[in-house]
Amino acid sequence: MPTNAYDLKDDSEESKEKYKVFFNEENNIDQVDFTNQAMLSKRHEELLEKAIIKKKEIRPFELVNKLGLWIILMCQGGSFSIVIFDGMKLITHKSDKKYIIRKMAGKRQLNKDRTKSVMNSTGSQMRREMERVHQQNVANIMEECKQYLADSQVIFLHAPGINRHFFLTEGKPLKPYMEKIKPVIVHTKKANFENVIDVFEKLTAVSLIFAAIP
């Protein structure tokens, strides 16, 4: 069998049929010499060029532009960011960040306080206060954005662990819009504006993949 999709050393009928399938969309298929490897290689390049041209002609973001308002919201580890888009246009964004993670232990003070061993060190007290301020700031931002939340068609949410409690439980700002919420399915790091934009670019990216015929 050939070592790749364009090696015609194997000139069996089965092999030729595979190439006929590959070139089936060409109007001048009868003019193709399937025993001429150089000719097939040239036509392969021409097909790739045509595919690239077609890709440039496609407007992959037309559906996004027609979507209207949509939101990406991320909250994790004391960082919060919400960005509102109208199609591909960024309308507004708001963020907040506070020191609430125990650096050495790598655990959120709020989670630590839910265990039996409650600490009363200066650092732990400061993190508790920062947690309170952070939650209040996030609540204020969500209140400011409530009209966007109501008008949006899709809300992409990344809020792992206890963070979901601040948005999705009864009385919380996203509870009335459960049907709009979609998970952020791409890898992300910190919940800040820079990473939200990275998520935006990944969500709106279009890839063209060429695969050889098996």
Disulfide bonds with the S-S distance in Angstrom:
none
